[in-house]
Amino acid sequence: MEYFMHVGLGFVMAYLSLVPPGMLNMTAVRTAIEKGSSSGRWFALGAALVVIPQAFVALVFARFFAEHPEVVERLNYAGIAVLFGLSIVFFLQARKKFKGEGKKRSGKSFWAGMLMSSMNMLAIPFYLVLSSVLENRGMLITEQPFINLFVTGVFLGAFGLFMTYVRFADVIQKRAQFIARNINYILSALFFVLGILTFFKIMK
């Protein structure tokens, strides 16, 4: 029973943590709008696969990170740089003419999802804190095979959430053309705000 609980716990935690509009799920929407649902699904798969090593590292090296908080701090600063960089990239992309849905080179979306998810430097600190809280409450066992089961649940939850946004992208395209045409501006503003919030959080 504990096996299923760890998979379910990982699924729920990953899904709920990604529900608010963020870097990856909003980019999944953009990919689905501009390149089609198939590309959106490939992006979702690539982004979700990278979550596996991120969560695994956080759980396995929890003690190391606890003893070396400067490493986590550096990851946070790197995350800020990535957010501001992406804000500029999507602002420049927004200046280009919106082309609508396409069906070419879905494979590129898979690698784009992996790359963007890899640049999410805030993922490891997030799962580090989450695993510590759950372990202290007796809900998570940070030993094998429970770590692998929890990470599996995290992957399924992340992929499920990204796919939810991809599916929602179809609705955006059909019923909200203004949002569809301005998704890059929305992403640019979102990444800029996230960068500012993360910076002030570290400065506290």
N, C-alpha and C positions, 0 to 999 in steps of 0.2 A: 504493500500500500504506500510506503514511503517513496518508492520509486516513482509511482504515478503522481504523487504529491509534488515532488521536486520538478518534474516536467511541467505540471500544471502551474506551479508557482513561477517558474521561469517564463512561461507563456504569458501569464497574466501581468507580471511585472514589466515585461518588454512591451507588450501591447499598450498598456495604460500609460507607460512613460512616453510613448511616441505619439499618443493621440493628439496633443496640442500641435498646431502647425510648426514645423521645424525644418532644418536644413534638408534632411533626406526625404521626408514624406512630401514636402512641397516640390522638391525637384522631381520626384516620381510623378506628380501631377503634371508638371511642365513637360516632362518627357512624353507622357501619354498624349498630351494635347498636341505637341508639335510633331511627334513621330509616330503616334498611334499606340493603341493598347498593348500590342505585342511588345513594342520597345519598352513600354512602361513596366510590363511584367519582367522583362529581362533586367531592367534597372533594379527592380525590387529584389530579385533573386541575388544579384551581385552585391547589393547593399546589405542584405540580410546575412549573406555568407561571411562577410567581414566581421559581423557582430560576434561570431563564434570565437575567434581568437581573442577579441577584445574582452569578452566576458570571461573566457578561460584564464587569461593572464591576470585579470583582476582577482579572481577567486584563488588561483594557485599561489600568486605572489602577494597575497593580502598582508602577510606579516612584514615582508620586505618593504612594501609601500608605507606601512604604519611606522616603520623604523626610519624611513627616508622620505619625509614629507616634501623635501625639496624637489624630488622627482615628480611628484604629483603637481607641485606648483609650476614646474617647467612645462608640463603637459598642458596646464591651464593657459599659460601664456602663449604657447604654440597654437592652442585652440582659438585664442583671440585673433591672432595673426591670420589664421585660416578664414575665420568668419569675415573679417574686414576685406580680405582678398577676394572671397567669393561675392561679397557685396559689390565690389567694383566690377568683377567679371560679369555678373548678371545685369548690372546697370548698362554696361557696354552692349551686352547681348540684346537688351530691351530696345536699344536704338535701332536695331535691325528690323526689317519688315517681318511681321508675323506671317508664317507660311501655312499654319494649320496642320492638320493631320497628314502624316506621310507613312510610308511603309518600307523605307530603305534602311539597311544596315542596322538591324535590331541588335546584332552582336556587339556593336560598339556601345550600346546602352548598358549591356552587362558589365563591361569593363569600366564604364563611367560610374556605374553604381558602386563597384568595388573601390575605385579610386576615391570617390567622394566620401564613402563610408570610412575609408582608411584615414582620411584627413580629419575625421571627427575626433579630435584629441580629447574631447570631454567625455567620451564613452567609458574609458577605463576608470577615471575617477568616479564616475557615476556608479558603475557596477561594483567598485571597491566599497563605496559607502553603503550601497544597497545590501551587498553580501554581509557586511559587518553588522548592520542593523538586524537583518533576518537571522543571522547566526546568534546574536545576543538574545534574541527573542525565542530561540529554540526552534525556529521554523526551517533553518537551512543547515545541512551538515556539509562542511567544507572538506570532505574526504571523497575519494573515489569509491564507488562509481557515481556518487550523488552529484559531484561537480559536473561530470559529463551529462548527466540527466538534466540538471538545471540549465546548462548551456544549450542543450538540445531544445528545451522549452523556450529559451530566449530567442533562438533562431526562428522557431515556428511562430512565436509571437510577433517578432519584428517583421517577418515575411508576410504574415497575415495582415498586419497593420498597413504595410506599404501597399499590399494588394487592395486593401480597402480604399486607400487614397487613389490608386490607379483607377478603380471602378468609379469612384466619385468624379474623376477627371472627365469621364464621358458625359456626366450630367452637366459639368461646368461648360464643356464645349457646346452642348446642345441648348442650354438654357441661360447661360451667362457669358455671352461673347465678350463683354467688357473685361471680365476677369481673365478670360482665356487670352485675350490680346495683351493684357498687362501683367501676366503672370511673372515675367522677368523683373518688372519694376517691384512687384510684391515681394519676390524673393530677395532682391537687392536690399529693400528696406528691412526685411525680416532679419537678414544676416547682420546688417548694421546695428540694429537694436539688440540682437543677441550678443554681439561683440561688446557693446557698451555695458549691458547688464552684467556680462561675465567679468569685465574689467573692474567695475565697481564692487562686485562680489568678492573678488580677490583682494581689493584694496581695504576691505573692512578688517 
